[in-house]
Amino acid sequence: MVEIRNLKFQPLTLHLANSKRSVHLGPRGRTEIEDKDVSAEMRRAAERGFITLREVATKPALPAAPTIPRPRPAPTKAEPEIAAPDATPTERS
């Protein structure tokens, strides 16, 4: 696999090798394609500094890790009640 990274701040569309398909890269975007799909146009764009081509090692598929449920947080105590407006205020000494 080859990673293509757009170094420009504008979108690019490049043709794939031996195909009528193309790859669209957004501004500063990146994607991965097969080695056989790298075209001469892509190599020229890399030489001119528009994109970078980088070999990407394929990682073996890892089995999905089991999800461990998190314990629920303890319920919080309710806020203290506010005195009703008709209650008599306490006198200051």
MODELLER restraints for C-alpha pairs under 7 A, 6 or more apart:
rsr = mdl.restraints
at = mdl.atoms
rsr.add(forms.Gaussian(group=physical.xy_distance, feature=features.Distance(at['CA:1:A'], at['CA:32:A']), mean=6.37, stdev=0.5))
rsr.add(forms.Gaussian(group=physical.xy_distance, feature=features.Distance(at['CA:1:A'], at['CA:33:A']), mean=5.66, stdev=0.5))
rsr.add(forms.Gaussian(group=physical.xy_distance, feature=features.Distance(at['CA:1:A'], at['CA:34:A']), mean=4.65, stdev=0.5))
rsr.add(forms.Gaussian(group=physical.xy_distance, feature=features.Distance(at['CA:1:A'], at['CA:35:A']), mean=5.43, stdev=0.5))
rsr.add(forms.Gaussian(group=physical.xy_distance, feature=features.Distance(at['CA:1:A'], at['CA:55:A']), mean=6.16, stdev=0.5))
rsr.add(forms.Gaussian(group=physical.xy_distance, feature=features.Distance(at['CA:1:A'], at['CA:56:A']), mean=5.40, stdev=0.5))
rsr.add(forms.Gaussian(group=physical.xy_distance, feature=features.Distance(at['CA:1:A'], at['CA:57:A']), mean=6.91, stdev=0.5))
rsr.add(forms.Gaussian(group=physical.xy_distance, feature=features.Distance(at['CA:1:A'], at['CA:58:A']), mean=6.99, stdev=0.5))
rsr.add(forms.Gaussian(group=physical.xy_distance, feature=features.Distance(at['CA:2:A'], at['CA:32:A']), mean=5.45, stdev=0.5))
rsr.add(forms.Gaussian(group=physical.xy_distance, feature=features.Distance(at['CA:2:A'], at['CA:33:A']), mean=5.42, stdev=0.5))
rsr.add(forms.Gaussian(group=physical.xy_distance, feature=features.Distance(at['CA:2:A'], at['CA:34:A']), mean=6.05, stdev=0.5))
rsr.add(forms.Gaussian(group=physical.xy_distance, feature=features.Distance(at['CA:2:A'], at['CA:35:A']), mean=5.85, stdev=0.5))
rsr.add(forms.Gaussian(group=physical.xy_distance, feature=features.Distance(at['CA:2:A'], at['CA:53:A']), mean=6.41, stdev=0.5))
rsr.add(forms.Gaussian(group=physical.xy_distance, feature=features.Distance(at['CA:2:A'], at['CA:54:A']), mean=5.48, stdev=0.5))
rsr.add(forms.Gaussian(group=physical.xy_distance, feature=features.Distance(at['CA:2:A'], at['CA:55:A']), mean=4.63, stdev=0.5))
rsr.add(forms.Gaussian(group=physical.xy_distance, feature=features.Distance(at['CA:2:A'], at['CA:56:A']), mean=5.50, stdev=0.5))
rsr.add(forms.Gaussian(group=physical.xy_distance, feature=features.Distance(at['CA:3:A'], at['CA:30:A']), mean=6.86, stdev=0.5))
rsr.add(forms.Gaussian(group=physical.xy_distance, feature=features.Distance(at['CA:3:A'], at['CA:31:A']), mean=5.66, stdev=0.5))
rsr.add(forms.Gaussian(group=physical.xy_distance, feature=features.Distance(at['CA:3:A'], at['CA:32:A']), mean=4.30, stdev=0.5))
rsr.add(forms.Gaussian(group=physical.xy_distance, feature=features.Distance(at['CA:3:A'], at['CA:33:A']), mean=6.51, stdev=0.5))
rsr.add(forms.Gaussian(group=physical.xy_distance, feature=features.Distance(at['CA:3:A'], at['CA:53:A']), mean=5.75, stdev=0.5))
rsr.add(forms.Gaussian(group=physical.xy_distance, feature=features.Distance(at['CA:3:A'], at['CA:54:A']), mean=5.13, stdev=0.5))
rsr.add(forms.Gaussian(group=physical.xy_distance, feature=features.Distance(at['CA:3:A'], at['CA:55:A']), mean=6.28, stdev=0.5))
rsr.add(forms.Gaussian(group=physical.xy_distance, feature=features.Distance(at['CA:3:A'], at['CA:56:A']), mean=6.28, stdev=0.5))
rsr.add(forms.Gaussian(group=physical.xy_distance, feature=features.Distance(at['CA:4:A'], at['CA:30:A']), mean=5.47, stdev=0.5))
rsr.add(forms.Gaussian(group=physical.xy_distance, feature=features.Distance(at['CA:4:A'], at['CA:31:A']), mean=5.46, stdev=0.5))
rsr.add(forms.Gaussian(group=physical.xy_distance, feature=features.Distance(at['CA:4:A'], at['CA:32:A']), mean=6.06, stdev=0.5))
rsr.add(forms.Gaussian(group=physical.xy_distance, feature=features.Distance(at['CA:4:A'], at['CA:51:A']), mean=6.59, stdev=0.5))
rsr.add(forms.Gaussian(group=physical.xy_distance, feature=features.Distance(at['CA:4:A'], at['CA:52:A']), mean=5.69, stdev=0.5))
rsr.add(forms.Gaussian(group=physical.xy_distance, feature=features.Distance(at['CA:4:A'], at['CA:53:A']), mean=4.94, stdev=0.5))
rsr.add(forms.Gaussian(group=physical.xy_distance, feature=features.Distance(at['CA:4:A'], at['CA:54:A']), mean=6.69, stdev=0.5))
rsr.add(forms.Gaussian(group=physical.xy_distance, feature=features.Distance(at['CA:5:A'], at['CA:28:A']), mean=6.75, stdev=0.5))
rsr.add(forms.Gaussian(group=physical.xy_distance, feature=features.Distance(at['CA:5:A'], at['CA:29:A']), mean=5.85, stdev=0.5))
rsr.add(forms.Gaussian(group=physical.xy_distance, feature=features.Distance(at['CA:5:A'], at['CA:30:A']), mean=4.23, stdev=0.5))
rsr.add(forms.Gaussian(group=physical.xy_distance, feature=features.Distance(at['CA:5:A'], at['CA:31:A']), mean=6.70, stdev=0.5))
rsr.add(forms.Gaussian(group=physical.xy_distance, feature=features.Distance(at['CA:5:A'], at['CA:51:A']), mean=5.36, stdev=0.5))
rsr.add(forms.Gaussian(group=physical.xy_distance, feature=features.Distance(at['CA:5:A'], at['CA:52:A']), mean=5.22, stdev=0.5))
rsr.add(forms.Gaussian(group=physical.xy_distance, feature=features.Distance(at['CA:5:A'], at['CA:53:A']), mean=6.83, stdev=0.5))
rsr.add(forms.Gaussian(group=physical.xy_distance, feature=features.Distance(at['CA:6:A'], at['CA:25:A']), mean=6.37, stdev=0.5))
rsr.add(forms.Gaussian(group=physical.xy_distance, feature=features.Distance(at['CA:6:A'], at['CA:27:A']), mean=6.50, stdev=0.5))
rsr.add(forms.Gaussian(group=physical.xy_distance, feature=features.Distance(at['CA:6:A'], at['CA:28:A']), mean=4.79, stdev=0.5))
rsr.add(forms.Gaussian(group=physical.xy_distance, feature=features.Distance(at['CA:6:A'], at['CA:29:A']), mean=5.33, stdev=0.5))
rsr.add(forms.Gaussian(group=physical.xy_distance, feature=features.Distance(at['CA:6:A'], at['CA:30:A']), mean=6.15, stdev=0.5))
rsr.add(forms.Gaussian(group=physical.xy_distance, feature=features.Distance(at['CA:6:A'], at['CA:50:A']), mean=6.36, stdev=0.5))
rsr.add(forms.Gaussian(group=physical.xy_distance, feature=features.Distance(at['CA:6:A'], at['CA:51:A']), mean=4.60, stdev=0.5))
rsr.add(forms.Gaussian(group=physical.xy_distance, feature=features.Distance(at['CA:6:A'], at['CA:52:A']), mean=6.84, stdev=0.5))
rsr.add(forms.Gaussian(group=physical.xy_distance, feature=features.Distance(at['CA:7:A'], at['CA:28:A']), mean=5.36, stdev=0.5))
rsr.add(forms.Gaussian(group=physical.xy_distance, feature=features.Distance(at['CA:7:A'], at['CA:50:A']), mean=5.46, stdev=0.5))
rsr.add(forms.Gaussian(group=physical.xy_distance, feature=features.Distance(at['CA:7:A'], at['CA:51:A']), mean=5.21, stdev=0.5))
rsr.add(forms.Gaussian(group=physical.xy_distance, feature=features.Distance(at['CA:8:A'], at['CA:27:A']), mean=6.06, stdev=0.5))
rsr.add(forms.Gaussian(group=physical.xy_distance, feature=features.Distance(at['CA:8:A'], at['CA:28:A']), mean=5.92, stdev=0.5))
rsr.add(forms.Gaussian(group=physical.xy_distance, feature=features.Distance(at['CA:8:A'], at['CA:50:A']), mean=6.07, stdev=0.5))
rsr.add(forms.Gaussian(group=physical.xy_distance, feature=features.Distance(at['CA:9:A'], at['CA:27:A']), mean=4.66, stdev=0.5))
rsr.add(forms.Gaussian(group=physical.xy_distance, feature=features.Distance(at['CA:9:A'], at['CA:28:A']), mean=5.96, stdev=0.5))
rsr.add(forms.Gaussian(group=physical.xy_distance, feature=features.Distance(at['CA:10:A'], at['CA:26:A']), mean=6.75, stdev=0.5))
rsr.add(forms.Gaussian(group=physical.xy_distance, feature=features.Distance(at['CA:10:A'], at['CA:27:A']), mean=4.60, stdev=0.5))
rsr.add(forms.Gaussian(group=physical.xy_distance, feature=features.Distance(at['CA:11:A'], at['CA:25:A']), mean=5.58, stdev=0.5))
rsr.add(forms.Gaussian(group=physical.xy_distance, feature=features.Distance(at['CA:11:A'], at['CA:26:A']), mean=4.31, stdev=0.5))
rsr.add(forms.Gaussian(group=physical.xy_distance, feature=features.Distance(at['CA:11:A'], at['CA:27:A']), mean=4.75, stdev=0.5))
rsr.add(forms.Gaussian(group=physical.xy_distance, feature=features.Distance(at['CA:12:A'], at['CA:24:A']), mean=5.85, stdev=0.5))
rsr.add(forms.Gaussian(group=physical.xy_distance, feature=features.Distance(at['CA:12:A'], at['CA:25:A']), mean=5.21, stdev=0.5))
rsr.add(forms.Gaussian(group=physical.xy_distance, feature=features.Distance(at['CA:12:A'], at['CA:26:A']), mean=6.52, stdev=0.5))
rsr.add(forms.Gaussian(group=physical.xy_distance, feature=features.Distance(at['CA:13:A'], at['CA:22:A']), mean=6.60, stdev=0.5))
rsr.add(forms.Gaussian(group=physical.xy_distance, feature=features.Distance(at['CA:13:A'], at['CA:23:A']), mean=5.63, stdev=0.5))
rsr.add(forms.Gaussian(group=physical.xy_distance, feature=features.Distance(at['CA:13:A'], at['CA:24:A']), mean=4.37, stdev=0.5))
rsr.add(forms.Gaussian(group=physical.xy_distance, feature=features.Distance(at['CA:13:A'], at['CA:25:A']), mean=6.21, stdev=0.5))
rsr.add(forms.Gaussian(group=physical.xy_distance, feature=features.Distance(at['CA:14:A'], at['CA:22:A']), mean=5.47, stdev=0.5))
rsr.add(forms.Gaussian(group=physical.xy_distance, feature=features.Distance(at['CA:14:A'], at['CA:23:A']), mean=5.39, stdev=0.5))
rsr.add(forms.Gaussian(group=physical.xy_distance, feature=features.Distance(at['CA:14:A'], at['CA:24:A']), mean=6.55, stdev=0.5))
rsr.add(forms.Gaussian(group=physical.xy_distance, feature=features.Distance(at['CA:14:A'], at['CA:42:A']), mean=6.66, stdev=0.5))
rsr.add(forms.Gaussian(group=physical.xy_distance, feature=features.Distance(at['CA:15:A'], at['CA:21:A']), mean=6.23, stdev=0.5))
rsr.add(forms.Gaussian(group=physical.xy_distance, feature=features.Distance(at['CA:15:A'], at['CA:22:A']), mean=4.18, stdev=0.5))
rsr.add(forms.Gaussian(group=physical.xy_distance, feature=features.Distance(at['CA:15:A'], at['CA:23:A']), mean=6.34, stdev=0.5))
rsr.add(forms.Gaussian(group=physical.xy_distance, feature=features.Distance(at['CA:15:A'], at['CA:39:A']), mean=6.95, stdev=0.5))
rsr.add(forms.Gaussian(group=physical.xy_distance, feature=features.Distance(at['CA:16:A'], at['CA:22:A']), mean=5.22, stdev=0.5))
rsr.add(forms.Gaussian(group=physical.xy_distance, feature=features.Distance(at['CA:16:A'], at['CA:23:A']), mean=6.87, stdev=0.5))
rsr.add(forms.Gaussian(group=physical.xy_distance, feature=features.Distance(at['CA:16:A'], at['CA:37:A']), mean=5.23, stdev=0.5))
rsr.add(forms.Gaussian(group=physical.xy_distance, feature=features.Distance(at['CA:16:A'], at['CA:38:A']), mean=6.06, stdev=0.5))
rsr.add(forms.Gaussian(group=physical.xy_distance, feature=features.Distance(at['CA:16:A'], at['CA:39:A']), mean=5.48, stdev=0.5))
rsr.add(forms.Gaussian(group=physical.xy_distance, feature=features.Distance(at['CA:17:A'], at['CA:37:A']), mean=4.75, stdev=0.5))
rsr.add(forms.Gaussian(group=physical.xy_distance, feature=features.Distance(at['CA:17:A'], at['CA:38:A']), mean=5.60, stdev=0.5))
rsr.add(forms.Gaussian(group=physical.xy_distance, feature=features.Distance(at['CA:17:A'], at['CA:39:A']), mean=4.23, stdev=0.5))
rsr.add(forms.Gaussian(group=physical.xy_distance, feature=features.Distance(at['CA:45:A'], at['CA:51:A']), mean=5.95, stdev=0.5))
rsr.add(forms.Gaussian(group=physical.xy_distance, feature=features.Distance(at['CA:46:A'], at['CA:52:A']), mean=5.34, stdev=0.5))
rsr.add(forms.Gaussian(group=physical.xy_distance, feature=features.Distance(at['CA:46:A'], at['CA:53:A']), mean=6.68, stdev=0.5))
